[in-house]
Each structure stands twice: as C-alpha cells, then as structure tokens.
Amino acid sequence: MPGKLTEKAKLEEKMGSPDFWENQETAQKTIDHLKVVRAATEPCLQMTRAAEDTRTLVEMAAEADDAASMQEALSDLAKLEKQLEHFELQTTFSGKDDANDVFFGVYAGTGGTDACDWAQMLLRMYTKWFDSHGYGYTLIDDLAGEEAGIRRATLSVKGPYAYGYLRAELGVHRLVRISPYDANKKRHTSFAAVDAVPEHEEEDIPIKTDDLRVDTYRAGGAGGQHVNVTDSAVRITHIPTGVVVQCQNERSQHANRRVAMRLLKARLHLLKERERETEVQRLYSEKGDIAWGSQIRSYVLHPYTLVKDHRTGVETGKVDSVLDGDLDMFIDAYLRQAATSRAKPR
C-alpha cells in the first residue's frame, strides 16, 4: 500500500501540471494508469475507514447496551466482509495483462439459428455485467445471424482489471432449452464461444506491412439510414499466423483500420506470450469446434433450470438472474481456483 499510494500521488501531481494535455495520447495513458492504481488503493482505504467506524459503533453499543446499534454494527460488518472478499480476489491477479483493457468477443457455434440467438443472449448477459461493474464498452464489429441473433460480435471493454476478470469467461457456453424456432417445440442444445484478449500499447508489437492483407467491404446493418454506402469496413489478415480481425462500426475506413490493428496486435501478443498458437488459433478461427464436449458452462432452461460451471462445480437454479448479468459467483470461483492452482508447489 505505501508504494501504491506514493505512485498514486505522483500520477495525480502529473495530471495537475499545466502542460498535461499537450500530448493527449500520453495524458490518456496516465489517466488509465491512475484508474488501475486507484482500483487497488481506494477499496483498501475505504475498508480501513469502515472497519474503524464499525469498531467504534460496536464499542459504543456494548457500553450503552444498545441492541439496535449492535445489530446495525453487525449488518455493517457483513457488508464489509463481502467487500473484503472481492478485494482479496483482486489481489490474486498476478498476470502482467490482468490490469489491461480487453477485446471481448462472442461467437455462435453449433446449433444453427438457436446458436445465433444464444450468442445474442450471451452478449446481452455480459453487457449487463459490464454495466453493473462500471465498465465502459464499445461495439467494434458484429455480424447478424441469417434469421435471428448474431454470428459474432466484438467489443472493446475498458475498466480496471477488465482482462483479469473476463479471462474467467473464455471458452464454450452451452444452452439447453425448448427452441422458439422449432414448430414442434422440441428441446435443442446450442453453443457459443466467448473470447477475451488483453489490449496492449500499439508500439509493443511491430508488424511488417508485407505480412498483412487488408480487405475493405461495405459495413452491414439493420437497414435504413444507418447502413453504410461506402466500403468503410476493414478486414485484416496476418499472413504468417492466419489471424483475421475485422472492424466495421467506426465512422470511417481509417478509424476501422486503426481499431482492427489494435485488435490484431492484441491477438498476436497473446500468441507470443502464451506460446500456444494451436489453441489460440482454434479459439479465434470461426472453423473451430464450438460444440459438445468443450463447454466450460451449461445453462439449462428445460426440463429444469440450472446454470453449472464445469470447471469449478459452482451452480445455481437462478437462471434468469444469471442471464441478467449476475455472474460474480462463477467468475470469483474460477479465479480463486486458478490462484490456488498457481500457489501449489510443483
């Protein structure tokens, strides 16, 4: 904490200098860095103050034999314990990318129209989670399903430890329900994949121009006045690795290319850092198997209601709450399990 508080003071002093905004790119990096430092320090300071206030209330209630005040203190203590559990989880983040912003993708898999609808349901679930945790997000690319839902969507998600939390969701998600697209009202199983890639500074990854194939195309849309009438959408293929990225939701081809390059560099960085090209290529390729046997979590709506994480065993029957973004129980359990695994001696 002393080191973090010193770092926080230096960053705040830097922001107060008259020439701070002369270089907007550098200024924004400083602001983003300060957000991460504050995310580490402010909860600890707040909990310390709350603990002292609760201690004082307990002492006063005990001295006055005030049952109502003692109950209030116990209620405050319960809230404080939950805050501490969340903060404790954050301190387990040890990956150098955990504090980074993230490119977050959802892709329909096996299941036809139901899979496209399921991918859209997942996208809604995660944006609800982003909203409840104060994360900002921007849609940078999407492709609608042929009849309903989406084939894919990619968002840029920004906030303290965005990648640290969202890496817990990377994998295949399975849905079991009575299909609204089946006239016979039969039960269907469909799949969608979630992808999380940490964002990095653009200068971190040098890319040769000769290694890129850049294609432009007309951005799609729901119709009407917002459909793009120029070839502003951009698809970039990194020829040596076969990694493909695209962006179509910015206002110009130049802006779409800039965002696509950020996404490409983030994915190449992941390939380099983790040295697992085969797995990452499978996750990022639309040809990968997003199907039975590879799921990390199942969401069952019929014949019973249950959401179960197959990695941790955590489950709940409150499916509607989960689909409305109540994901903390799954994310926390996975991250704690991962932290315990890292801590075990080899």
C-alpha positions as CSV (number, residue, x, y, z in Angstrom):
1,M,0.0,0.0,0.0
2,P,2.7,2.6,0.8
3,G,4.2,2.1,-2.6
4,K,0.9,2.3,-4.4
5,L,-0.1,5.4,-2.5
6,T,3.2,7.1,-3.5
7,E,2.6,6.1,-7.1
8,K,-1.0,7.5,-6.9
9,A,0.3,10.8,-5.5
10,K,2.9,11.1,-8.3
11,L,0.3,10.4,-11.0
12,E,-2.2,12.9,-9.6
13,E,0.6,15.5,-9.4
14,K,1.5,14.8,-13.0
15,M,-2.2,15.3,-14.0
16,G,-2.2,18.7,-12.3
17,S,0.7,20.1,-14.3
18,P,-0.2,22.9,-16.8
19,D,1.1,21.1,-19.9
20,F,-0.6,17.8,-19.0
21,W,-3.0,17.8,-22.0
22,E,-0.4,18.9,-24.6
23,N,0.1,15.3,-25.6
24,Q,-3.4,13.8,-25.4
25,E,-2.2,10.2,-26.1
26,T,0.3,10.4,-23.2
27,A,-2.3,12.1,-21.0
28,Q,-4.8,9.3,-21.6
29,K,-2.3,6.6,-20.7
30,T,-1.6,8.4,-17.4
31,I,-5.3,8.6,-16.6
32,D,-5.7,4.9,-17.4
33,H,-2.7,4.1,-15.2
34,L,-4.2,6.1,-12.4
35,K,-7.5,4.3,-12.7
36,V,-5.7,1.0,-12.1
37,V,-3.8,2.3,-9.1
38,R,-6.9,3.8,-7.6
39,A,-8.7,0.5,-8.1
40,A,-6.0,-1.1,-5.9
41,T,-5.8,1.6,-3.2
42,E,-9.2,3.1,-2.7
43,P,-11.1,-0.1,-1.7
44,C,-8.4,-0.8,0.9
45,L,-8.6,2.8,2.3
46,Q,-12.4,2.7,2.3
47,M,-12.5,-0.7,4.1
48,T,-10.0,0.6,6.7
49,R,-12.2,3.6,7.5
50,A,-15.3,1.4,7.5
51,A,-13.6,-1.1,9.9
52,E,-12.7,1.7,12.3
53,D,-16.2,3.1,12.1
54,T,-17.7,-0.3,12.8
55,R,-15.3,-0.9,15.7
56,T,-16.3,2.4,17.3
57,L,-20.0,1.6,16.8
58,V,-19.6,-1.8,18.5
59,E,-17.8,-0.3,21.4
60,M,-20.4,2.4,21.9
61,A,-23.3,-0.2,21.5
62,A,-21.7,-2.5,24.0
63,E,-21.1,0.3,26.5
64,A,-24.7,1.5,26.2
65,D,-26.1,-2.0,26.0
66,D,-27.9,-0.8,22.8
67,A,-29.2,-3.8,20.9
68,A,-30.3,-1.8,17.9
69,S,-26.9,-0.2,17.4
70,M,-25.2,-3.6,17.8
71,Q,-27.4,-5.0,15.1
72,E,-26.6,-2.1,12.8
73,A,-22.9,-2.8,13.5
74,L,-23.3,-6.5,12.6
75,S,-25.0,-5.5,9.4
76,D,-22.2,-3.1,8.5
77,L,-19.7,-5.9,9.3
78,A,-21.4,-8.3,6.9
79,K,-21.2,-5.8,4.1
80,L,-17.5,-5.1,4.9
81,E,-16.8,-8.9,4.8
82,K,-18.2,-9.1,1.3
83,Q,-16.2,-6.1,0.2
84,L,-13.1,-7.7,1.6
85,E,-13.7,-10.9,-0.2
86,H,-13.9,-9.0,-3.5
87,F,-10.8,-7.0,-2.8
88,E,-8.9,-10.2,-1.7
89,L,-9.8,-11.8,-5.1
90,Q,-8.4,-8.7,-6.9
91,T,-5.1,-9.1,-5.0
92,T,-4.7,-12.6,-6.5
93,F,-4.2,-11.1,-10.0
94,S,-0.6,-11.8,-10.9
95,G,-0.6,-11.8,-14.7
96,K,1.0,-8.8,-16.2
97,D,-2.0,-8.4,-18.5
98,D,-4.7,-8.6,-15.8
99,A,-5.0,-4.8,-15.3
100,N,-5.4,-4.3,-19.1
101,D,-8.5,-3.4,-21.1
102,V,-9.8,-6.2,-23.2
103,F,-11.2,-7.1,-26.6
104,F,-14.2,-9.3,-25.8
105,G,-15.9,-11.5,-28.4
106,V,-18.9,-13.7,-28.6
107,Y,-19.3,-16.3,-31.5
108,A,-22.2,-18.5,-32.4
109,G,-21.3,-22.2,-32.7
110,T,-23.2,-25.4,-33.4
111,G,-26.9,-25.1,-33.3
112,G,-28.0,-23.0,-36.4
113,T,-30.4,-20.2,-35.6
114,D,-30.6,-21.2,-32.0
115,A,-26.9,-20.7,-31.7
116,C,-27.1,-17.2,-33.2
117,D,-29.9,-16.4,-30.8
118,W,-27.8,-17.8,-27.9
119,A,-24.8,-15.7,-28.9
120,Q,-27.0,-12.6,-28.7
121,M,-28.3,-13.7,-25.3
122,L,-24.8,-14.1,-24.1
123,L,-23.8,-10.6,-25.4
124,R,-26.8,-9.1,-23.5
125,M,-25.7,-11.0,-20.3
126,Y,-22.2,-9.7,-20.5
127,T,-23.2,-6.1,-21.2
128,K,-25.4,-6.2,-18.2
129,W,-22.4,-7.4,-16.2
130,F,-20.3,-4.6,-17.6
131,D,-22.9,-2.0,-16.7
132,S,-23.2,-3.3,-13.1
133,H,-19.4,-3.1,-12.6
134,G,-18.9,0.3,-14.2
135,Y,-17.0,-0.9,-17.3
136,G,-17.3,1.0,-20.5
137,Y,-17.7,-0.9,-23.7
138,T,-17.9,-0.1,-27.4
139,L,-19.1,-2.5,-30.2
140,I,-16.4,-2.6,-32.8
141,D,-17.6,-5.4,-35.1
142,D,-20.7,-7.6,-35.4
143,L,-22.4,-9.9,-37.9
144,A,-26.1,-10.6,-37.7
145,G,-27.4,-14.2,-38.0
146,E,-29.3,-15.2,-41.1
147,E,-32.7,-15.4,-39.4
148,A,-32.1,-14.1,-35.8
149,G,-29.4,-13.3,-33.3
150,I,-25.7,-12.7,-34.2
151,R,-23.0,-14.8,-35.8
152,R,-20.3,-12.8,-33.9
153,A,-19.7,-9.6,-32.0
154,T,-16.5,-8.0,-30.7
155,L,-16.4,-5.2,-28.1
156,S,-13.7,-3.1,-26.6
157,V,-14.2,-3.2,-22.9
158,K,-12.4,-0.7,-20.6
159,G,-12.0,-0.6,-16.9
160,P,-9.7,-1.6,-14.0
161,Y,-8.7,-5.3,-14.3
162,A,-11.0,-5.9,-17.2
163,Y,-8.9,-8.7,-18.6
164,G,-8.2,-10.1,-15.1
165,Y,-11.9,-10.8,-14.6
166,L,-13.1,-11.6,-18.1
167,R,-10.4,-14.2,-18.8
168,A,-12.5,-16.4,-16.5
169,E,-15.3,-16.5,-19.1
170,L,-13.1,-17.6,-22.1
171,G,-14.5,-20.8,-23.6
172,V,-17.6,-22.5,-24.9
173,H,-21.0,-21.9,-23.3
174,R,-23.9,-24.5,-23.8
175,L,-27.6,-23.7,-23.8
176,V,-30.4,-26.3,-23.4
177,R,-34.0,-25.1,-24.0
178,I,-37.2,-25.5,-25.9
179,S,-36.4,-23.8,-29.2
180,P,-38.6,-20.9,-30.1
181,Y,-37.6,-21.6,-33.7
182,D,-38.9,-25.2,-33.7
183,A,-42.5,-25.5,-34.7
184,N,-42.6,-28.9,-32.9
185,K,-41.4,-27.2,-29.7
186,K,-38.6,-29.7,-29.2
187,R,-35.6,-29.3,-26.9
188,H,-32.5,-28.0,-28.6
189,T,-28.9,-27.7,-27.5
190,S,-26.8,-24.9,-28.9
191,F,-23.3,-23.5,-28.3
192,A,-21.5,-20.2,-28.4
193,A,-17.9,-19.2,-27.6
194,V,-16.5,-16.3,-25.6
195,D,-13.2,-14.8,-26.3
196,A,-11.1,-12.4,-24.2
197,V,-7.9,-10.8,-25.5
198,P,-5.9,-8.2,-23.4
199,E,-5.2,-4.9,-25.1
200,H,-1.7,-3.6,-25.3
201,E,0.1,-0.4,-26.4
202,E,0.3,-0.3,-30.2
203,E,4.1,0.1,-30.2
204,D,4.6,-3.1,-28.3
205,I,4.1,-5.4,-31.3
206,P,5.9,-4.4,-34.6
207,I,4.2,-5.8,-37.7
208,K,5.6,-5.8,-41.2
209,T,3.3,-4.3,-43.8
210,D,4.2,-7.2,-46.2
211,D,2.7,-9.6,-43.6
212,L,-0.8,-8.1,-43.9
213,R,-3.6,-8.5,-46.3
214,V,-6.2,-5.7,-46.0
215,D,-9.6,-6.0,-47.4
216,T,-12.4,-3.4,-47.4
217,Y,-16.1,-4.1,-47.7
218,R,-19.4,-2.4,-47.1
219,A,-20.5,-2.4,-43.4
220,G,-23.7,-4.2,-42.7
221,G,-26.6,-3.0,-40.7
222,A,-30.2,-3.5,-39.8
223,G,-31.3,-1.3,-42.8
224,G,-32.5,2.2,-43.2
225,Q,-30.4,5.4,-43.0
226,H,-27.6,3.9,-40.9
227,V,-26.5,1.4,-43.5
228,N,-23.0,2.4,-44.8
229,V,-23.0,3.1,-48.5
230,T,-19.2,3.1,-48.8
231,D,-16.6,0.3,-48.3
232,S,-15.6,1.5,-44.8
233,A,-15.4,-1.9,-43.1
234,V,-11.9,-3.4,-42.8
235,R,-10.7,-7.0,-42.5
236,I,-7.0,-7.6,-41.8
237,T,-5.3,-10.9,-42.2
238,H,-1.9,-11.5,-40.7
239,I,-0.5,-13.9,-43.3
240,P,2.2,-15.7,-41.2
241,T,-0.2,-16.7,-38.5
242,G,-3.5,-16.7,-40.3
243,V,-5.1,-14.5,-37.6
244,V,-8.0,-12.5,-39.0
245,V,-9.6,-9.4,-37.5
246,Q,-12.3,-7.0,-38.7
247,C,-14.0,-3.8,-37.6
248,Q,-17.0,-2.1,-39.2
249,N,-18.6,0.0,-36.5
250,E,-16.5,3.1,-36.7
251,R,-17.5,6.1,-38.9
252,S,-14.6,5.8,-41.4
253,Q,-12.4,3.3,-43.1
254,H,-9.4,4.9,-41.4
255,A,-10.9,4.6,-37.9
256,N,-12.0,1.0,-38.6
257,R,-8.4,0.1,-39.7
258,R,-6.9,1.7,-36.6
259,V,-9.2,-0.3,-34.3
260,A,-8.6,-3.5,-36.3
261,M,-4.9,-3.1,-36.0
262,R,-5.2,-2.7,-32.2
263,L,-7.2,-5.9,-32.1
264,L,-4.7,-7.7,-34.3
265,K,-1.7,-6.6,-32.2
266,A,-3.5,-7.8,-29.0
267,R,-4.1,-11.2,-30.5
268,L,-0.5,-11.5,-31.8
269,H,0.7,-10.6,-28.4
270,L,-1.4,-13.4,-26.9
271,L,0.1,-15.8,-29.3
272,K,3.6,-14.7,-28.4
273,E,3.1,-14.5,-24.6
274,R,1.4,-17.8,-24.1
275,E,3.2,-19.9,-26.7
276,R,0.0,-21.8,-27.5
277,E,-0.6,-21.0,-31.2
278,T,-2.7,-24.1,-31.8
279,E,-5.2,-23.4,-29.0
280,V,-5.4,-19.7,-29.7
281,Q,-5.9,-20.2,-33.5
282,R,-8.7,-22.6,-32.6
283,L,-10.4,-20.0,-30.4
284,Y,-10.1,-17.2,-32.9
285,S,-11.0,-19.2,-36.0
286,E,-14.6,-19.5,-37.0
287,K,-13.8,-23.0,-38.1
288,G,-13.0,-24.1,-34.5
289,D,-15.3,-26.6,-32.8
290,I,-17.7,-24.7,-30.7
291,A,-19.7,-27.8,-29.8
292,W,-20.4,-30.6,-27.4
293,G,-17.6,-31.7,-25.0
294,S,-15.8,-28.4,-25.0
295,Q,-18.1,-26.3,-22.8
296,I,-17.0,-24.6,-19.7
297,R,-20.5,-23.8,-18.5
298,S,-24.1,-25.1,-19.2
299,Y,-27.3,-23.1,-19.0
300,V,-30.3,-25.4,-18.8
301,L,-33.8,-23.9,-19.2
302,H,-35.7,-27.2,-19.8
303,P,-36.7,-29.7,-18.4
304,Y,-35.3,-27.9,-15.2
305,T,-33.5,-24.7,-14.6
306,L,-29.8,-24.8,-13.7
307,V,-26.5,-23.0,-14.6
308,K,-23.4,-25.0,-13.8
309,D,-19.8,-24.2,-14.3
310,H,-18.0,-27.5,-15.2
311,R,-14.6,-26.2,-14.1
312,T,-15.4,-25.3,-10.5
313,G,-18.7,-27.1,-9.9
314,V,-20.5,-23.9,-8.9
315,E,-24.1,-24.0,-9.8
316,T,-27.4,-22.1,-9.3
317,G,-31.1,-22.5,-10.3
318,K,-31.5,-18.7,-10.7
319,V,-31.0,-18.8,-14.5
320,D,-32.9,-15.5,-15.1
321,S,-30.6,-13.7,-12.7
322,V,-27.5,-15.1,-14.4
323,L,-28.8,-14.2,-17.9
324,D,-29.3,-10.7,-16.4
325,G,-25.6,-10.4,-15.6
326,D,-25.3,-12.0,-12.2
327,L,-22.0,-13.7,-12.9
328,D,-19.8,-12.9,-9.9
329,M,-20.2,-16.3,-8.3
330,F,-18.8,-18.1,-11.4
331,I,-16.0,-15.6,-12.1
332,D,-14.9,-15.4,-8.4
333,A,-14.9,-19.2,-8.0
334,Y,-12.8,-19.7,-11.2
335,L,-10.3,-17.0,-10.3
336,R,-9.9,-18.3,-6.8
337,Q,-9.4,-21.9,-8.1
338,A,-6.8,-20.6,-10.6
339,A,-5.0,-18.6,-7.9
340,T,-4.9,-21.7,-5.7
341,S,-3.5,-23.8,-8.5
342,R,-0.7,-21.3,-9.2
343,A,0.1,-21.2,-5.5
344,K,0.6,-25.0,-5.2
345,P,4.3,-26.1,-5.2
346,R,5.4,-28.1,-8.2
